């Protein structure tokens, strides 16, 4: 019997999840939830740009939709931040559904917000459901993969993880998230305001440190712009020479003067050389 699955959030990631779910014989998509009034009431297949309708629809009234559909699992893809998703997660839990979420801060939330974790854990236990967050990053490339590689080592003294990627074909919200098209002054203002750049490095770091039993007494983070040396065009925007094409972000987890764990993350539009390295 197929697992009844609902999609919560139909942005670019949510739409990609719907397409993936449709390839799984063990999953039955029962509907999708999104607050965008332009999507409400429409067939999920139409919203996701499929060539055919699915016969299941987008609803904006989450509580009523979940009560009607009675999904066993909800795939949740709405925000990167704990503060913005707690109410949504609680609603899903009270509906009796397990949760798989793309929220980056939820991947390892125990250090960022212990009170949040306690509230969510208590509620999930009351309703006998599980809550998990995952993704490519955090969730694999800069945490689970490095941890897996350590399993064949007799001794690990330090780890450096590098991820360099071209964001030219990524969704528009992602290109905006890395500052593509900003001036240097606008980039600096965004950094000063906070909540900018890649969300999840601290969660990846906390996961690795905890799993390896390491203790870091100092964290050093930097966030710098990558600047265009010529005009760069993507399907969504144009970056002029001298403007920001993306971000070069690093996080060093130190023990005294020693770098225990180093993350080097660079994401920009027009990046020619792309690679992952551990």
N, C-alpha and C positions, 0 to 999 in steps of 0.2 A: 504494500500500500504506500502510495506517495505521501511525502510530508507536505502538509499545507503551509505555504510560505507567503507572507505579505511583504511588500517592499515599502519602507518608510523613508520618503525622500526621493524625488525623481529628477535631481540634477544630473549632470554628466556621469558621476559615479553610480548613482542609483540606476540610471538607464543601462549602464554597462552591466550592472548586477542582474537586471532583468534579463538581458540577452544571455548571460551566462546561465541563469536559472533555467531558461527555456531549453538548454542543451542537456539538462539533467533529468533523466527518466525518473529519478527518485524524488523529484520535487514538483509540486503543483502550485503554480502561482494563483492566488485567490484574489489579488487586488493590490492597489498601491495607494499611498497617502502622500499628499503634497499640499502645502498651503497656498501655492500659486493659483489664483482664480482662473487663469488662462488654461490650466491643466485639468481642473476639477470637472468631473462628469464625462471626460473623454475616455475613449478606449486606451488602455495602457500601450497596446501595440502601436497605435497612431502617435502617441506622445513620444515613444521611443524610436520613431522613424522606421518601424518595420514595414514590410510590404503587405502585411495582412493584419486584421484586427484579431485580438485574443479573446474577446468576449468577457474580459474583466476590466474594471474601470477605476479611474482615479477618484479618490474621495478626499475632501479637506477636513471632514469631521472625524478625526482620528478615533475618538472613544467609541462612537456609534459604529464606525466601520469595523473596528476590531471585535466588538461584541457580535456583530453580524457574521463576519467571516470566520471567527474562531481559529485563527492560524496557530499552528504549533510553534513556528519560528518566524521571527521578524528580522529582516535584513535592514539595518538602520544606517542611513548615510545622509546626515544633515549638517553636521558642524564638526569642527576640530576640537572644540573647547568643552570641558566638563560643565561649566556654568550655563551653557546654552542647551545642554541635552538632558539634564537631570529630570526635568518635568516630563519630557518625552519618554525617557527610559522607564520612569515610574509608571506611566500610563500603560506602556506595553507589558510591564511585569504584572500589573494588576489585572490585565486581560488574560494572564496565564500563559504567555508565550515566552519561549527562549529568545535571546537576542544575540545576533552577530552584528557588531557595529564597526564602522570605519573611523570612529572618533579617535584621533591620534592620542589625545591626553588620556583616553580610557585604556590604552594598551597596558600601561603600568601606572595606575593612578595613586598607588598607596603612599608615596612620598609627597606628591603634589597636593593631595587633599584627603587626608585620612578620615575626616568627618564625612565627606561625600561617600567614601568607600564603606564606612560603617552603615550609613543609611541605606545605601543600595544593597549591600549584602544582607542586611536584616530583612528588607522587603522581598528580595529574591528568595531567601530561605522560607519566608512565610508562604510564598506562592509556588514553591518547589520548581523554580526555573533557574537557568544559568545565564550569565551575561558574559560575553567575551568580545574583545576588540582585536581586530587583525587588519592586515593590509600588506602592501609591498614594503612600505617604509613609513612608520614602524610596522613590524610584523614579520619581516623576513630579511631584507637586504642588509640592514645595518645592525641586526640583533640576533635573530634566530639562525641565520646562515653563519655568522662568525662563531656563535656558540656551538653549532654543529661541527664546525671545523676543529674546534678545540678538543672535541671528544676523541680524536685520534692522536692527541699529543700527551706525552708523559709529563710535560711541564710547560706552563704558559706564564711568561713573565710580564708581557705587555702586548697590547693589541692596537693596531692602527687600521681604521676602516675608511676607505675613500670611495666616494660615489660621485662621478662626473657625468652629467647627462644633458642632452639637448631638449629643451622644452618647446621647440617650435611647433610640434604637432600635439602638444598637450592642450587640454581644455582652456578656454579663456579665463575662468576664475583662477586657475593655477598660474597662468602667465601673469595675471595681475598680482597674485600672491607673492611672486618672486620679484615684483617691481619692474617688469618689462615696460619700457616706454617712459619711465620717470626720469626727471632730471636728478642730478646728484643732490641738490638741495631738498627735493621732494623725498628722495630715498632716505636722507639723513633724518628728516622729520618723521618719516614712518618708523624708523628704528627707534627714535626717541619716544614715540607714542606707545611702543610695545605691541605685542601680538602680531609681529611681522616676521616673515621668513619661514623657514621650515619648522613646523610644529612636530615634535616627536623625538628630537635628539636626546633630550633629558630622559624621556621614557625608555629609549633604547639603551642609554647609559645605565640607568637604574636596573634594568633587566639583566644586563651582562654582569654588572658588579655583584648583584644579589646571587645570581646563579653560580658565579665563580668564587663567591665568598671573599671578594675583594672589598677593601675600604678605601675610599678616596676622601682626603681631608680638604681638598680645594678643587674648585671648578672654574675654568677660564674659558669664556666664550667670546667669539668675535663674529661680526657680521659686516661684510664689506660688499660694495657693488661691483659687478662685472660690467665694464663699459664697452660700448660698441666702437669698433675701429672703422666701421662703414655702416651704411644703411642696411637694416635687417627687416625682412617682411615675414610675417606669419599669416595664416588664414584669418587671424583676428585683429592684428595690429601691426603698426610700422614703428620701428625704433630707428631714430636718426643717429648719425655718428656723434659720439660723445654722450649719448643718453645711456640709461641703464638697460642692460639686456638680461640681468638676473642677479643672483646672489652667490657669494662665496662665504660659507658659514662653517666655523670650526668650533669644536668643543673638546677641551682637554680635561680629563679627570686625573688629578695628580695626588700622589702620596709623598709628601715632602717636596723634594725637587724633582722626583721621578714622574714621568708621564706614564700612568698605568694604561690609560685608554684614551685614544685620540680619534675623533670623528672629523673627517674633512669632506664637506658636502658642497658641491658646486652645481647649480642648475641655472642655465641661461638659454635664451633663444639664439640659434645660430652657432651653438657650440659644436665644433667639428669632431674633436676627439672625445669619445664617450667610453666609459669603462667603470667597472666595480672592482675593487681590490681590497683584500684583507691580508 
